[in-house]
Amino acid sequence: MSIRLQVVMDEAELREIQRSARRQRMTVSEWVRNALRAARRAEPGPDRGRKLEAIRASSRHAFPTADIDQMLAEIARGRAESDR
């Protein structure tokens, strides 16, 4: 179901939108719908707070790590042993 949306703007702004829509070979309505969709996509989603909290929680943990050269050597040694 489609619902009509009325937007009030001054004439100069409307003319700019009409020119932009014409350049893109679309109606003003289509141009406005695309602009509103792009604005919604650019807005952070509702999960933003949850994601940030997960990152903060993970940064509070301390996990053992190794020197990168040591880790690569252990991986290579494990691969060599599994090839036998």
KOLZALO-937949 format. One record per residue (C-alpha): x, z, y; chain; residue number from 1. Coordinates in steps of 0.25 Angstrom, whole numbers. Each point is the difference from the previous one (the first is absolute). Example, Ala and Ser with C-alpha at 12.3 -4.5 7.8 and 13.67 -1.06 7.14 Angstrom:
<atoms>
atom east: 49; up: 31; north: -18; cadena: A; num: 1
atom east: 6; up: -2; north: 14; cadena: A; num: 2
</atoms>
This chain:
<atoms>
atom east: 0; up: 0; north: 0; cadena: A; num: 1
atom east: 6; up: -4; north: 14; cadena: A; num: 2
atom east: -2; up: 9; north: 12; cadena: A; num: 3
atom east: 1; up: -5; north: 14; cadena: A; num: 4
atom east: 10; up: 7; north: 9; cadena: A; num: 5
atom east: -1; up: -1; north: 15; cadena: A; num: 6
atom east: 13; up: 2; north: 8; cadena: A; num: 7
atom east: 0; up: 0; north: 15; cadena: A; num: 8
atom east: 12; up: -5; north: 8; cadena: A; num: 9
atom east: 3; up: -7; north: 13; cadena: A; num: 10
atom east: 0; up: -15; north: 1; cadena: A; num: 11
atom east: 15; up: -2; north: 2; cadena: A; num: 12
atom east: 2; up: 7; north: -14; cadena: A; num: 13
atom east: -10; up: -8; north: -7; cadena: A; num: 14
atom east: 6; up: -13; north: 6; cadena: A; num: 15
atom east: 13; up: 4; north: -6; cadena: A; num: 16
atom east: -6; up: 3; north: -14; cadena: A; num: 17
atom east: -8; up: -13; north: 1; cadena: A; num: 18
atom east: 13; up: -8; north: 3; cadena: A; num: 19
atom east: 8; up: 8; north: -11; cadena: A; num: 20
atom east: -12; up: -3; north: -10; cadena: A; num: 21
atom east: 0; up: -15; north: 4; cadena: A; num: 22
atom east: 15; up: -1; north: -2; cadena: A; num: 23
atom east: -2; up: 5; north: -14; cadena: A; num: 24
atom east: -12; up: -9; north: -3; cadena: A; num: 25
atom east: -9; up: 12; north: -2; cadena: A; num: 26
atom east: -13; up: 5; north: 6; cadena: A; num: 27
atom east: 1; up: 12; north: 9; cadena: A; num: 28
atom east: -7; up: 9; north: -10; cadena: A; num: 29
atom east: 10; up: -4; north: -11; cadena: A; num: 30
atom east: 11; up: 3; north: 9; cadena: A; num: 31
atom east: -5; up: 14; north: 3; cadena: A; num: 32
atom east: -3; up: 3; north: -14; cadena: A; num: 33
atom east: 15; up: -4; north: -3; cadena: A; num: 34
atom east: 5; up: 9; north: 11; cadena: A; num: 35
atom east: -8; up: 12; north: -4; cadena: A; num: 36
atom east: 4; up: -2; north: -15; cadena: A; num: 37
atom east: 15; up: -1; north: 5; cadena: A; num: 38
atom east: -2; up: 13; north: 8; cadena: A; num: 39
atom east: -6; up: 7; north: -12; cadena: A; num: 40
atom east: 12; up: -4; north: -9; cadena: A; num: 41
atom east: 10; up: 5; north: 11; cadena: A; num: 42
atom east: -7; up: 14; north: 0; cadena: A; num: 43
atom east: 6; up: 10; north: -9; cadena: A; num: 44
atom east: -8; up: 3; north: -12; cadena: A; num: 45
atom east: -7; up: 13; north: -4; cadena: A; num: 46
atom east: 11; up: 3; north: -10; cadena: A; num: 47
atom east: 11; up: 1; north: 10; cadena: A; num: 48
atom east: 0; up: 15; north: 1; cadena: A; num: 49
atom east: 0; up: 1; north: -15; cadena: A; num: 50
atom east: 12; up: -9; north: -1; cadena: A; num: 51
atom east: 8; up: 7; north: 10; cadena: A; num: 52
atom east: -3; up: 13; north: -7; cadena: A; num: 53
atom east: 5; up: -6; north: -13; cadena: A; num: 54
atom east: 13; up: -4; north: 6; cadena: A; num: 55
atom east: 2; up: 13; north: 7; cadena: A; num: 56
atom east: -3; up: 7; north: -13; cadena: A; num: 57
atom east: 10; up: -8; north: -8; cadena: A; num: 58
atom east: 11; up: 2; north: 11; cadena: A; num: 59
atom east: -1; up: 15; north: -3; cadena: A; num: 60
atom east: 5; up: -2; north: -14; cadena: A; num: 61
atom east: 14; up: 0; north: -4; cadena: A; num: 62
atom east: 3; up: -9; north: -12; cadena: A; num: 63
atom east: 14; up: -2; north: -7; cadena: A; num: 64
atom east: 7; up: -13; north: 4; cadena: A; num: 65
atom east: 13; up: -6; north: -4; cadena: A; num: 66
atom east: 11; up: -8; north: 7; cadena: A; num: 67
atom east: -5; up: -15; north: -1; cadena: A; num: 68
atom east: 13; up: -4; north: -7; cadena: A; num: 69
atom east: -2; up: 10; north: -10; cadena: A; num: 70
atom east: -15; up: -3; north: -2; cadena: A; num: 71
atom east: 4; up: -15; north: -2; cadena: A; num: 72
atom east: 11; up: 3; north: -10; cadena: A; num: 73
atom east: -10; up: 8; north: -8; cadena: A; num: 74
atom east: -10; up: -11; north: 0; cadena: A; num: 75
atom east: 10; up: -10; north: -4; cadena: A; num: 76
atom east: 5; up: 9; north: -11; cadena: A; num: 77
atom east: -15; up: 2; north: -5; cadena: A; num: 78
atom east: -2; up: -15; north: 0; cadena: A; num: 79
atom east: 13; up: -3; north: -8; cadena: A; num: 80
atom east: -4; up: 11; north: -10; cadena: A; num: 81
atom east: -14; up: -6; north: -2; cadena: A; num: 82
atom east: 6; up: -14; north: -2; cadena: A; num: 83
atom east: 7; up: 4; north: -12; cadena: A; num: 84
</atoms>
